[in-house]
Amino acid sequence: MFSIMAMDKTFLIAFGIIIGIYILYKLLFGKSQLDEEFEHKYNKILTSDEYKVKGQYDK
């Protein structure tokens, strides 16, 4: 009986640590609003006719 309770407690602690690491990862390495704005502007410049250079290949 005691070993089952200890195993459950260990499992809950390990599960909590895994969830904590996941949340920390999302906070530190998640995409920010600035990254999304930069990516949107970058893609607009790459695909826009306004910024094409003479002789540039179509993508």
Chimera marker file (.cmm) of the C-alpha trace (Angstrom):
<marker_set name="trace">
<marker id="1" x="0.000" y="0.000" z="0.000" r="1" g="1" b="0" radius="0.5"/>
<marker id="2" x="2.774" y="2.413" z="0.905" r="1" g="1" b="0" radius="0.5"/>
<marker id="3" x="4.734" y="1.752" z="-2.286" r="1" g="1" b="0" radius="0.5"/>
<marker id="4" x="1.673" y="2.492" z="-4.415" r="1" g="1" b="0" radius="0.5"/>
<marker id="5" x="1.143" y="5.824" z="-2.661" r="1" g="1" b="0" radius="0.5"/>
<marker id="6" x="4.827" y="6.671" z="-3.041" r="1" g="1" b="0" radius="0.5"/>
<marker id="7" x="4.703" y="5.755" z="-6.722" r="1" g="1" b="0" radius="0.5"/>
<marker id="8" x="1.610" y="7.929" z="-7.260" r="1" g="1" b="0" radius="0.5"/>
<marker id="9" x="3.278" y="10.827" z="-5.478" r="1" g="1" b="0" radius="0.5"/>
<marker id="10" x="6.426" y="10.429" z="-7.589" r="1" g="1" b="0" radius="0.5"/>
<marker id="11" x="4.332" y="10.284" z="-10.748" r="1" g="1" b="0" radius="0.5"/>
<marker id="12" x="2.489" y="13.482" z="-9.827" r="1" g="1" b="0" radius="0.5"/>
<marker id="13" x="5.753" y="15.290" z="-9.050" r="1" g="1" b="0" radius="0.5"/>
<marker id="14" x="7.276" y="14.157" z="-12.383" r="1" g="1" b="0" radius="0.5"/>
<marker id="15" x="4.119" y="15.179" z="-14.261" r="1" g="1" b="0" radius="0.5"/>
<marker id="16" x="4.190" y="18.589" z="-12.585" r="1" g="1" b="0" radius="0.5"/>
<marker id="17" x="7.842" y="19.085" z="-13.525" r="1" g="1" b="0" radius="0.5"/>
<marker id="18" x="7.115" y="18.170" z="-17.155" r="1" g="1" b="0" radius="0.5"/>
<marker id="19" x="4.180" y="20.603" z="-17.311" r="1" g="1" b="0" radius="0.5"/>
<marker id="20" x="6.332" y="23.312" z="-15.695" r="1" g="1" b="0" radius="0.5"/>
<marker id="21" x="9.134" y="22.820" z="-18.214" r="1" g="1" b="0" radius="0.5"/>
<marker id="22" x="6.616" y="22.978" z="-21.091" r="1" g="1" b="0" radius="0.5"/>
<marker id="23" x="5.118" y="26.249" z="-19.818" r="1" g="1" b="0" radius="0.5"/>
<marker id="24" x="8.577" y="27.734" z="-19.293" r="1" g="1" b="0" radius="0.5"/>
<marker id="25" x="9.584" y="26.711" z="-22.827" r="1" g="1" b="0" radius="0.5"/>
<marker id="26" x="6.463" y="28.352" z="-24.293" r="1" g="1" b="0" radius="0.5"/>
<marker id="27" x="7.112" y="31.569" z="-22.365" r="1" g="1" b="0" radius="0.5"/>
<marker id="28" x="10.764" y="31.814" z="-23.378" r="1" g="1" b="0" radius="0.5"/>
<marker id="29" x="10.704" y="30.493" z="-26.941" r="1" g="1" b="0" radius="0.5"/>
<marker id="30" x="7.156" y="31.163" z="-28.137" r="1" g="1" b="0" radius="0.5"/>
<marker id="31" x="6.538" y="33.436" z="-31.108" r="1" g="1" b="0" radius="0.5"/>
<marker id="32" x="5.978" y="36.994" z="-30.070" r="1" g="1" b="0" radius="0.5"/>
<marker id="33" x="3.771" y="39.549" z="-31.807" r="1" g="1" b="0" radius="0.5"/>
<marker id="34" x="6.876" y="41.332" z="-33.151" r="1" g="1" b="0" radius="0.5"/>
<marker id="35" x="8.099" y="38.138" z="-34.809" r="1" g="1" b="0" radius="0.5"/>
<marker id="36" x="4.757" y="37.692" z="-36.547" r="1" g="1" b="0" radius="0.5"/>
<marker id="37" x="4.725" y="41.314" z="-37.769" r="1" g="1" b="0" radius="0.5"/>
<marker id="38" x="8.285" y="41.006" z="-39.066" r="1" g="1" b="0" radius="0.5"/>
<marker id="39" x="7.490" y="37.760" z="-40.858" r="1" g="1" b="0" radius="0.5"/>
<marker id="40" x="4.386" y="39.319" z="-42.453" r="1" g="1" b="0" radius="0.5"/>
<marker id="41" x="6.320" y="42.357" z="-43.729" r="1" g="1" b="0" radius="0.5"/>
<marker id="42" x="9.211" y="40.178" z="-44.915" r="1" g="1" b="0" radius="0.5"/>
<marker id="43" x="6.888" y="37.928" z="-46.925" r="1" g="1" b="0" radius="0.5"/>
<marker id="44" x="5.095" y="40.963" z="-48.365" r="1" g="1" b="0" radius="0.5"/>
<marker id="45" x="8.387" y="42.416" z="-49.601" r="1" g="1" b="0" radius="0.5"/>
<marker id="46" x="9.485" y="39.098" z="-51.099" r="1" g="1" b="0" radius="0.5"/>
<marker id="47" x="6.263" y="38.518" z="-53.013" r="1" g="1" b="0" radius="0.5"/>
<marker id="48" x="5.261" y="42.087" z="-53.891" r="1" g="1" b="0" radius="0.5"/>
<marker id="49" x="5.504" y="43.466" z="-57.427" r="1" g="1" b="0" radius="0.5"/>
<marker id="50" x="6.378" y="46.867" z="-55.981" r="1" g="1" b="0" radius="0.5"/>
<marker id="51" x="9.796" y="45.692" z="-54.758" r="1" g="1" b="0" radius="0.5"/>
<marker id="52" x="10.798" y="43.601" z="-57.766" r="1" g="1" b="0" radius="0.5"/>
<marker id="53" x="14.184" y="44.251" z="-59.300" r="1" g="1" b="0" radius="0.5"/>
<marker id="54" x="14.598" y="44.256" z="-63.086" r="1" g="1" b="0" radius="0.5"/>
<marker id="55" x="15.500" y="40.750" z="-64.186" r="1" g="1" b="0" radius="0.5"/>
<marker id="56" x="14.399" y="39.156" z="-60.928" r="1" g="1" b="0" radius="0.5"/>
<marker id="57" x="13.016" y="35.664" z="-61.323" r="1" g="1" b="0" radius="0.5"/>
<marker id="58" x="9.389" y="35.059" z="-60.416" r="1" g="1" b="0" radius="0.5"/>
<marker id="59" x="8.893" y="32.905" z="-57.362" r="1" g="1" b="0" radius="0.5"/>
<link id1="1" id2="2" r="1" g="1" b="0" radius="0.2"/>
<link id1="2" id2="3" r="1" g="1" b="0" radius="0.2"/>
<link id1="3" id2="4" r="1" g="1" b="0" radius="0.2"/>
<link id1="4" id2="5" r="1" g="1" b="0" radius="0.2"/>
<link id1="5" id2="6" r="1" g="1" b="0" radius="0.2"/>
<link id1="6" id2="7" r="1" g="1" b="0" radius="0.2"/>
<link id1="7" id2="8" r="1" g="1" b="0" radius="0.2"/>
<link id1="8" id2="9" r="1" g="1" b="0" radius="0.2"/>
<link id1="9" id2="10" r="1" g="1" b="0" radius="0.2"/>
<link id1="10" id2="11" r="1" g="1" b="0" radius="0.2"/>
<link id1="11" id2="12" r="1" g="1" b="0" radius="0.2"/>
<link id1="12" id2="13" r="1" g="1" b="0" radius="0.2"/>
<link id1="13" id2="14" r="1" g="1" b="0" radius="0.2"/>
<link id1="14" id2="15" r="1" g="1" b="0" radius="0.2"/>
<link id1="15" id2="16" r="1" g="1" b="0" radius="0.2"/>
<link id1="16" id2="17" r="1" g="1" b="0" radius="0.2"/>
<link id1="17" id2="18" r="1" g="1" b="0" radius="0.2"/>
<link id1="18" id2="19" r="1" g="1" b="0" radius="0.2"/>
<link id1="19" id2="20" r="1" g="1" b="0" radius="0.2"/>
<link id1="20" id2="21" r="1" g="1" b="0" radius="0.2"/>
<link id1="21" id2="22" r="1" g="1" b="0" radius="0.2"/>
<link id1="22" id2="23" r="1" g="1" b="0" radius="0.2"/>
<link id1="23" id2="24" r="1" g="1" b="0" radius="0.2"/>
<link id1="24" id2="25" r="1" g="1" b="0" radius="0.2"/>
<link id1="25" id2="26" r="1" g="1" b="0" radius="0.2"/>
<link id1="26" id2="27" r="1" g="1" b="0" radius="0.2"/>
<link id1="27" id2="28" r="1" g="1" b="0" radius="0.2"/>
<link id1="28" id2="29" r="1" g="1" b="0" radius="0.2"/>
<link id1="29" id2="30" r="1" g="1" b="0" radius="0.2"/>
<link id1="30" id2="31" r="1" g="1" b="0" radius="0.2"/>
<link id1="31" id2="32" r="1" g="1" b="0" radius="0.2"/>
<link id1="32" id2="33" r="1" g="1" b="0" radius="0.2"/>
<link id1="33" id2="34" r="1" g="1" b="0" radius="0.2"/>
<link id1="34" id2="35" r="1" g="1" b="0" radius="0.2"/>
<link id1="35" id2="36" r="1" g="1" b="0" radius="0.2"/>
<link id1="36" id2="37" r="1" g="1" b="0" radius="0.2"/>
<link id1="37" id2="38" r="1" g="1" b="0" radius="0.2"/>
<link id1="38" id2="39" r="1" g="1" b="0" radius="0.2"/>
<link id1="39" id2="40" r="1" g="1" b="0" radius="0.2"/>
<link id1="40" id2="41" r="1" g="1" b="0" radius="0.2"/>
<link id1="41" id2="42" r="1" g="1" b="0" radius="0.2"/>
<link id1="42" id2="43" r="1" g="1" b="0" radius="0.2"/>
<link id1="43" id2="44" r="1" g="1" b="0" radius="0.2"/>
<link id1="44" id2="45" r="1" g="1" b="0" radius="0.2"/>
<link id1="45" id2="46" r="1" g="1" b="0" radius="0.2"/>
<link id1="46" id2="47" r="1" g="1" b="0" radius="0.2"/>
<link id1="47" id2="48" r="1" g="1" b="0" radius="0.2"/>
<link id1="48" id2="49" r="1" g="1" b="0" radius="0.2"/>
<link id1="49" id2="50" r="1" g="1" b="0" radius="0.2"/>
<link id1="50" id2="51" r="1" g="1" b="0" radius="0.2"/>
<link id1="51" id2="52" r="1" g="1" b="0" radius="0.2"/>
<link id1="52" id2="53" r="1" g="1" b="0" radius="0.2"/>
<link id1="53" id2="54" r="1" g="1" b="0" radius="0.2"/>
<link id1="54" id2="55" r="1" g="1" b="0" radius="0.2"/>
<link id1="55" id2="56" r="1" g="1" b="0" radius="0.2"/>
<link id1="56" id2="57" r="1" g="1" b="0" radius="0.2"/>
<link id1="57" id2="58" r="1" g="1" b="0" radius="0.2"/>
<link id1="58" id2="59" r="1" g="1" b="0" radius="0.2"/>
</marker_set>
